[in-house]
Structures are given as structure tokens and as C-alpha cells.
């Protein structure tokens, strides 16, 4: 018996519609899976580019690469990885720009690099055949390197030493010479001629608001006359030079730039983070706040015509001012005197390093490290050599990650991310 079945046209249409829907759903599912895999691969590549960028900064800690030359590195097994590093000097510090690319993914970071010295001391006092004499409320916390005659208590105008211990740390005596600053020749060159490649001059006006990336050419403004910086904002890869004097007012906002002049005066209430280079005088007035990593650098040739008067220190930091970074005074002359080259006044606070290869009058606080040829205290009309009077030095009050001067062995690490 033959059975004939007739299928209605509506049923066929229904089957076709269902089939099309199933095909669309399957196509959407396959597309979604493909898109998810593509996004996952993109995220993996993004993560890898970020990772290789930071690996490059780790590489710079203990590997030397040339300045101002693009250096290619490799940290993965990918043939399409491209990681490049450009390092240049930026005052006391270095600037490193790292760019990592994997296929179409690119990541870039720029940082200021400083030096981590694992052998830093609360005090490194050069051998001068005199002991360190501590008076009043002076307190030294951390290991120290002193002359062979060590440390003792003293008396100034009837004030003796009030502490229970002479040094709150270990004492060693091996300080015939101060540690060497590796880039001192470059720092001196900054004051003679700007040793920066790829620079562009620009016009500076009061009221300017200008930022320059460190991946671009350095912007330079140079003046033959005194400069007063006020009511402006300057940030980044910028150098300001005066052949005479620079004065910074509280209305100026300066970030990561370099200032160069024979004399620099920072007026009260200035806040910022920048580097200063001079060869005659740097005066920081009251209530100034310079954030890390700032630096105040005064370099003398030794044969300078203008003398350093006893009542006019080369670097003077007034009461209630805070400096986070480096204070450096360096004089080529071997002659000694009883003048004050660096004065850190009462209630002034330094977090970082103070390096003075002549006479340092420390009345305030240093949270960090002090390198000096002599301490000097001027009290009650007298001059006391190698005396600390009511001074505070604490090497334990600073982060172990602090990066500063390139002293002795070089161990570059990130001091500040700037881009």
C-alpha cells in the first residue's frame, strides 16, 4: 500500500525560517567566540607591552647603555617585539624613555632616574685631624664614617650635649676623601654651555602656560638680563637660562624643569619640583617647598673672582623651608677657610642628600645623608670647627627607595615617573 504525504507550504516556510534563525545564531556565536579571542589576544599583548616596558627599566638598574642613542632590547620570544630605550642626562638625574611594541600594541613610559647607594651613611665626614663635636640637642641616627679622632661632646656658650648616646648607629673611621660624584664633569659643563642635543629656543612671557614632553626636543629660553618668573606654569623638558640672575615668585608653577644662572633666588611660599644650577649664590627663603626629586647645585671653579663672604653663604636655606632631593656644593679649590658655604637654618628640613666639600653649617634637620669636609657652627660671635649645634640627622627617616646623586657605584632606579 502506497502512502503519499503532502507537506504544506506553510510548514516548509516554517522550517526554512527556523533554519535561517539557527544559522544566524550559530554565526553570531562563532563571531562572538572569535571576537572574545581577539580581545583576549589584544589584552595579552597590551599586558606584555607594559611588562616589557617595566623590564627595560629594571634592565637599566645595573646595565649601562649609551646616552642619546636609541638602544634596542628584547625580553620575550616574540619576533615582533620591539623595545627601545633612549637615555639622556637631566641635571643631577637621568631621563629614560622606554617604548615597547608588540604588533599593533605600543606602550611608552618616561622616568627620572637617580642612584641608589647601598652604602650611604648618616654622616660621611672627611678626615681633617679633628673630631666631630656634638652640642645641645643634636641627634645623629644611623651609621657614620668619621675622622680617626671620632666624636665627642662639647660646649658652646654654656650649652653642653643633652643626648644619651653620641651616635645612634655604628661608627667607622675611613674618610680620607669624600665619595666621588660620577657625573660632576657634566654638571660643571651645564654652567658653561648647555650640553643638550636637539634643543629648540622659545619665547618666554609672563602668564605662559607651557608643557614640553621629554620625548620631544628640549625647549630652551636664554636671557642676558635678570629674570623674574611669576604668574606662569612651566612643566617638563624645559631649560631656563639667565646670564645674570633668576628670581622665582610664589605665583610660578615649575615642574621637572632646569634653571641655570649665576645667582638664583627662590622667594617665600614657592612650591614645585625643579633643579637649580648656579656658580655664585642660591638663596631659598622661608616656607619654600620643593618636592622630590628637586636639586640645588652650586659649583665653584676654585679661581672665582667673587669671594664667598662669611655672612653670605653660597647656598642658604631659610627657616621652615622643605627641600626633598639633593643639595650639592662643590669647589675645585683646595684652600680652606672659616666661611660658611652651605647654611641650613633652624626649622629647615632636608629629605635626601647634602653634599658639601667645604664648610656646612647645619642648624636644621636632614632626613637622609650628609657628606662634608667640615661642619661649622657660628654661635655667640665665635666660629666652631666640626661642631654640630642643635642639628638633627636621621638616615633611618628616609625611604630605602630614595634615589639621588650618582656616587661611587651606579645603580639607576626610577626616582619619578614623569610621563
C-alpha positions, -999 to 999 in steps of 0.1 A, spaced: 0 0 0 14 33 -11 12 62 14 16 96 0 23 125 24 17 161 14 37 188 31 20 221 33 39 252 20 35 269 54 54 241 71 82 244 46 84 281 52 84 275 90 114 250 86 133 275 64 127 303 89 139 281 118 169 271 98 178 307 90 175 316 127 197 287 137 223 297 111 222 334 123 226 322 160 254 299 151 271 327 131 267 352 160 281 326 184 311 319 162 316 357 157 314 362 195 339 335 202 362 350 175 358 385 190 365 372 225 397 355 214 407 387 195 400 408 226 418 384 248 448 384 225 448 422 224 447 423 262 475 398 264 496 419 240 488 450 260 499 434 292 530 421 276 540 455 262 535 471 297 555 442 312 584 446 288 585 483 293 590 479 331 615 451 324 635 477 304 636 500 335 648 471 356 675 464 330 688 500 334 694 494 371 727 475 365 734 478 328 750 508 311 737 520 278 750 550 258 734 584 262 714 600 234 714 568 213 684 546 208 691 512 222 671 481 212 664 454 238 644 421 238 626 405 267 603 380 250 605 352 224 582 371 200 598 380 167 575 410 166 586 425 199 604 459 196 616 475 229 637 507 226 653 529 252 667 564 250 686 577 279 698 613 284 711 634 312 688 658 330 707 678 356 716 656 386 694 628 373 690 609 341 658 607 319 649 574 303 622 569 277 611 533 270 588 523 242 576 487 238 557 474 208 541 441 201 523 440 167 499 469 169 501 475 206 525 502 219 533 514 254 556 542 265 569 554 299 593 582 308 610 585 341 637 604 360 664 580 372 686 585 403 712 564 420 707 541 449 738 538 471 736 509 494 765 521 515 750 555 524 758 570 558 740 594 580 773 613 580 804 610 559 829 634 574 863 638 556 895 633 576 908 667 589 926 656 621 897 669 642 869 650 659 832 657 654 819 677 683 782 675 692 764 701 713 729 709 726 700 689 712 720 674 683 709 639 674 726 616 648 707 585 639 723 560 615 758 547 607 785 572 603 820 575 588 842 599 608 878 611 611 902 589 632 896 611 663 860 601 662 832 620 681 830 638 714 807 661 733 814 699 735 801 731 750 790 764 733 782 794 754 774 772 784 753 747 764 765 711 766 753 679 749 719 666 761 718 632 744 723 598 760 745 584 732 770 601 709 758 583 677 727 562 674 744 539 650 777 523 641 809 543 637 836 537 612 868 557 605 878 556 569 871 590 554 903 604 538 883 616 508 847 623 502 830 598 478 832 607 441 803 621 422 804 603 389 788 629 367 804 660 383 821 669 350 788 670 332 772 691 359 800 717 356 795 717 318 759 727 324 771 761 337 794 767 308 774 755 278 742 736 276 753 700 266 718 690 253 712 678 218 680 685 198 671 718 215 648 745 203 646 781 216 613 796 225 599 829 238 590 831 275 563 855 286 547 862 320 515 843 322 527 815 300 513 780 305 537 757 287 545 719 289 570 700 268 573 662 266 606 645 272 601 626 241 604 658 221 632 684 217 643 703 247 628 738 248 653 765 259 649 801 269 680 822 274 683 858 287 712 882 291 695 901 319 677 893 352 647 870 350 617 871 373 594 841 369 559 848 381 523 841 370 533 813 348 534 775 346 563 755 330 565 718 330 587 691 316 615 692 291 624 729 295 656 748 304 656 784 315 690 803 315 700 837 327 735 852 324 727 873 354 701 862 380 668 843 382 642 851 408 612 828 413 580 841 428 553 822 446 529 825 416 552 804 394 544 768 389 576 748 379 577 711 374 607 690 364 624 719 346 661 731 349 671 766 359 706 779 353 721 812 364 750 826 384 725 836 411 691 821 419 667 834 445 635 814 454 611 837 472 589 827 501 560 802 496 572 788 463 561 753 457 573 730 429 598 704 418 628 715 397 666 717 396 687 748 401 723 753 389 744 783 399 780 793 405 776 823 428 746 820 451 714 801 457 690 816 483 659 797 494 637 820 515 612 810 542 583 785 537 595 772 504 585 736 495 605 718 468 592 683 462 612 652 452 632 650 431 645 686 433 681 697 434 701 728 444 736 727 428 763 753 432 796 746 416 827 768 421 858 767 398 882 775 426 896 806 409 864 826 411 869 863 414 839 869 437 848 857 473 823 839 495 817 863 524 814 849 558 779 864 562 768 853 527 767 815 523 768 802 487 737 781 494 713 794 520 681 777 531 660 797 554 637 787 583 606 765 577 616 756 541 615 720 530 637 705 503 632 670 490 661 658 469 698 669 465 718 698 478 752 699 463 781 724 468 814 716 451 845 737 449 876 727 430 898 748 452 918 730 478 921 761 500 903 761 533 887 789 553 862 796 581 834 808 559 801 791 556 795 776 521 761 759 529 737 771 556 707 751 565 688 773 590 668 764 621 635 746 613 646 740 577 642 704 567 660 684 540 649 650 529 676 635 508 713 643 505 735 672 514 770 671 498 794 699 506 831 696 500 838 727 522 820 740 553 784 731 562 765 750 589 737 727 598 711 741 622 681 723 609 672 687 601 684 663 574 664 632 570 689 613 549 726 616 543 753 643 548 787 643 531 810 672 541 846 683 545 838 703 577 808 711 599 809 747 611 789 764 638 788 802 642 774 810 676 777 839 700 803 856 678 825 825 677 833 801 649 834 764 660 850 739 635 835 705 632 807 713 656 771 704 653 748 726 675 711 716 678 712 697 645 693 666 635 705 640 611 685 608 606 694 583 579 665 560 590 638 585 583 641 583 545 628 556 522 651 529 512 640 535 476 654 571 477 674 578 446 699 607 444 734 615 435 755 592 413 781 585 440 806 556 437 789 526 420 759 534 398 726 517 404 700 536 384 664 533 396 632 553 390 631 584 410 599 597 395 575 588 367 571 619 346 551 606 315 
